[in-house]
Amino acid sequence: MAVLRKKSIGLLLLAVLIAAIGIGYFVFQSNTDSNKTAVKQETSQKQPKEKPDTKTEVVATRTVITTGDSEFGPMLFDSKGQAIYIWELEDSATAECYGDCADAWPPVLTDGEPIASGSANKELLGTTKRNDGTTQVTYNGHPLYYYAHEKPGEVKCHNIRTHGGLWWVIQPSGIRAN
Protein backbone atom coordinates (compact mmCIF):
# COMPACT_ATOMS: atom_id res chain seq x y z
CA MET A 1 0.00 0.00 0.00
CA ALA A 2 2.87 2.43 0.87
CA VAL A 3 4.53 1.75 -2.53
CA LEU A 4 1.26 2.52 -4.34
CA ARG A 5 0.87 5.76 -2.35
CA LYS A 6 4.47 6.83 -3.23
CA LYS A 7 3.83 6.11 -6.92
CA SER A 8 0.59 8.10 -6.81
CA ILE A 9 2.32 11.05 -5.14
CA GLY A 10 5.16 10.85 -7.68
CA LEU A 11 2.69 10.85 -10.59
CA LEU A 12 0.81 13.76 -9.06
CA LEU A 13 4.03 15.77 -8.68
CA LEU A 14 5.00 14.97 -12.28
CA ALA A 15 1.58 16.17 -13.51
CA VAL A 16 1.93 19.43 -11.51
CA LEU A 17 5.43 19.98 -12.95
CA ILE A 18 4.23 19.45 -16.51
CA ALA A 19 1.30 21.81 -15.95
CA ALA A 20 3.63 24.47 -14.49
CA ILE A 21 5.94 24.21 -17.49
CA GLY A 22 2.99 24.53 -19.86
CA ILE A 23 1.66 27.60 -18.03
CA GLY A 24 5.14 29.16 -17.97
CA TYR A 25 5.51 28.63 -21.73
CA PHE A 26 2.08 30.19 -22.36
CA VAL A 27 2.94 33.25 -20.22
CA PHE A 28 6.34 33.61 -21.96
CA GLN A 29 4.75 33.43 -25.40
CA SER A 30 2.05 35.93 -24.39
CA ASN A 31 4.65 38.39 -23.10
CA THR A 32 6.80 37.91 -26.19
CA ASP A 33 3.85 38.59 -28.50
CA SER A 34 2.77 41.67 -26.53
CA ASN A 35 6.27 43.16 -26.71
CA LYS A 36 6.16 43.51 -30.49
CA THR A 37 5.79 47.27 -30.57
CA ALA A 38 7.01 50.02 -32.83
CA VAL A 39 10.63 51.09 -32.51
CA LYS A 40 10.96 53.61 -29.72
CA GLN A 41 13.74 56.03 -29.05
CA GLU A 42 15.89 55.34 -25.98
CA THR A 43 19.55 56.19 -25.68
CA SER A 44 22.33 56.07 -23.16
CA GLN A 45 26.07 56.44 -23.49
CA LYS A 46 26.88 54.03 -20.63
CA GLN A 47 27.27 50.33 -21.22
CA PRO A 48 25.85 47.89 -18.68
CA LYS A 49 28.53 45.82 -16.96
CA GLU A 50 26.38 42.80 -16.21
CA LYS A 51 25.81 39.99 -18.69
CA PRO A 52 22.37 39.70 -20.26
CA ASP A 53 20.08 36.92 -19.04
CA THR A 54 19.28 35.90 -22.60
CA LYS A 55 21.14 36.15 -25.86
CA THR A 56 19.76 37.74 -28.98
CA GLU A 57 18.21 35.22 -31.31
CA VAL A 58 21.12 34.19 -33.48
CA VAL A 59 19.71 32.73 -36.69
CA ALA A 60 16.50 33.36 -38.58
CA THR A 61 15.47 32.19 -42.02
CA ARG A 62 15.70 35.05 -44.52
CA THR A 63 16.40 37.79 -42.02
CA VAL A 64 14.47 41.01 -42.65
CA ILE A 65 16.43 44.27 -42.50
CA THR A 66 14.16 47.28 -42.15
CA THR A 67 14.42 50.90 -41.08
CA GLY A 68 13.15 53.08 -38.27
CA ASP A 69 13.66 56.51 -36.79
CA SER A 70 16.13 57.25 -34.01
CA GLU A 71 17.89 60.27 -32.54
CA PHE A 72 20.55 59.57 -35.20
CA GLY A 73 18.03 59.78 -38.03
CA PRO A 74 16.69 56.84 -40.03
CA MET A 75 18.69 53.68 -39.34
CA LEU A 76 18.63 49.92 -39.81
CA PHE A 77 16.75 47.55 -37.50
CA ASP A 78 15.70 43.93 -37.80
CA SER A 79 12.04 42.96 -38.08
CA LYS A 80 11.76 42.82 -34.26
CA GLY A 81 13.01 46.39 -33.81
CA GLN A 82 16.53 45.39 -32.73
CA ALA A 83 19.10 48.10 -33.60
CA ILE A 84 21.81 47.12 -36.08
CA TYR A 85 25.42 48.31 -35.97
CA ILE A 86 28.65 48.23 -38.00
CA TRP A 87 32.19 48.18 -36.58
CA GLU A 88 34.84 50.66 -37.69
CA LEU A 89 37.57 47.98 -37.70
CA GLU A 90 35.87 46.09 -40.54
CA ASP A 91 36.59 47.88 -43.80
CA SER A 92 35.37 44.99 -45.96
CA ALA A 93 32.64 42.33 -45.88
CA THR A 94 34.99 39.97 -44.00
CA ALA A 95 33.85 39.56 -40.40
CA GLU A 96 36.53 40.22 -37.76
CA CYS A 97 34.36 40.10 -34.61
CA TYR A 98 34.65 36.68 -32.90
CA GLY A 99 34.93 35.31 -29.35
CA ASP A 100 34.30 37.92 -26.64
CA CYS A 101 33.55 40.49 -29.33
CA ALA A 102 30.77 38.33 -30.86
CA ASP A 103 29.39 37.61 -27.36
CA ALA A 104 28.86 41.35 -26.82
CA TRP A 105 28.07 42.06 -30.48
CA PRO A 106 26.22 39.05 -31.94
CA PRO A 107 26.32 38.98 -35.74
CA VAL A 108 23.10 39.44 -37.72
CA LEU A 109 22.77 35.97 -39.25
CA THR A 110 20.52 34.55 -41.93
CA ASP A 111 19.68 31.15 -43.39
CA GLY A 112 18.81 32.62 -46.78
CA GLU A 113 19.06 35.82 -48.75
CA PRO A 114 18.23 38.75 -46.46
CA ILE A 115 15.09 40.76 -47.24
CA ALA A 116 14.98 44.57 -47.46
CA SER A 117 11.97 46.31 -45.93
CA GLY A 118 11.05 49.94 -45.25
CA SER A 119 13.73 52.24 -46.68
CA ALA A 120 16.44 49.55 -46.61
CA ASN A 121 18.05 49.25 -50.05
CA LYS A 122 17.96 45.65 -51.31
CA GLU A 123 20.93 46.44 -53.60
CA LEU A 124 23.08 47.15 -50.52
CA LEU A 125 22.15 43.89 -48.75
CA GLY A 126 24.54 40.97 -48.99
CA THR A 127 26.03 38.13 -47.00
CA THR A 128 29.43 36.86 -45.91
CA LYS A 129 30.51 33.49 -44.50
CA ARG A 130 31.82 33.46 -40.95
CA ASN A 131 34.60 31.18 -39.69
CA ASP A 132 32.01 28.93 -38.01
CA GLY A 133 30.14 28.38 -41.30
CA THR A 134 27.18 30.64 -40.50
CA THR A 135 26.07 33.34 -42.93
CA GLN A 136 26.20 36.95 -41.73
CA VAL A 137 24.19 39.76 -43.28
CA THR A 138 26.12 42.70 -44.76
CA TYR A 139 24.97 46.15 -45.79
CA ASN A 140 26.96 48.28 -48.19
CA GLY A 141 29.84 45.82 -47.73
CA HIS A 142 29.88 45.92 -43.91
CA PRO A 143 29.02 42.96 -41.64
CA LEU A 144 26.04 43.75 -39.41
CA TYR A 145 25.78 43.24 -35.63
CA TYR A 146 23.40 43.66 -32.70
CA TYR A 147 24.41 44.81 -29.24
CA ALA A 148 23.66 41.98 -26.78
CA HIS A 149 22.63 44.34 -23.95
CA GLU A 150 19.85 46.12 -25.84
CA LYS A 151 16.16 45.39 -26.09
CA PRO A 152 14.16 46.02 -29.26
CA GLY A 153 13.76 49.75 -29.78
CA GLU A 154 16.85 50.70 -27.79
CA VAL A 155 19.82 52.42 -29.42
CA LYS A 156 22.51 52.66 -26.73
CA CYS A 157 25.78 52.11 -28.52
CA HIS A 158 26.19 54.48 -31.45
CA ASN A 159 29.71 55.91 -31.45
CA ILE A 160 30.76 53.69 -28.52
CA ARG A 161 34.29 52.23 -28.45
CA THR A 162 34.60 48.57 -27.42
CA HIS A 163 36.79 45.68 -28.55
CA GLY A 164 39.29 48.09 -30.11
CA GLY A 165 36.97 50.15 -32.28
CA LEU A 166 33.89 52.31 -32.57
CA TRP A 167 30.43 50.89 -33.26
CA TRP A 168 27.97 52.88 -35.34
CA VAL A 169 24.36 52.67 -36.44
CA ILE A 170 23.97 52.56 -40.19
CA GLN A 171 21.59 54.66 -42.26
CA PRO A 172 19.52 53.31 -45.18
CA SER A 173 22.02 54.98 -47.55
CA GLY A 174 24.68 52.54 -46.28
CA ILE A 175 26.66 55.24 -44.48
CA ARG A 176 27.16 55.35 -40.71
CA ALA A 177 25.21 57.94 -38.79
CA ASN A 178 27.10 60.96 -37.43
Buried (B, 14 or more C-beta within 10 A) or exposed (E): EEEEEEEEEEEEEEEEEEEEEEEEEEEEEEEEEEEEEEBBEBEEEEEEEEEBEEEBEEEBEEBBBBBBEBEBEBBBBBBBBBBBBBBBEBEEBBBBBEEEBBBBBBBBBBEEBBBBBBBBBEEBBBBBEBEEEBBBBBBBBBBBBBBBBBBBBBBBBBBBEBBEBBBBBBBBEBEBBE
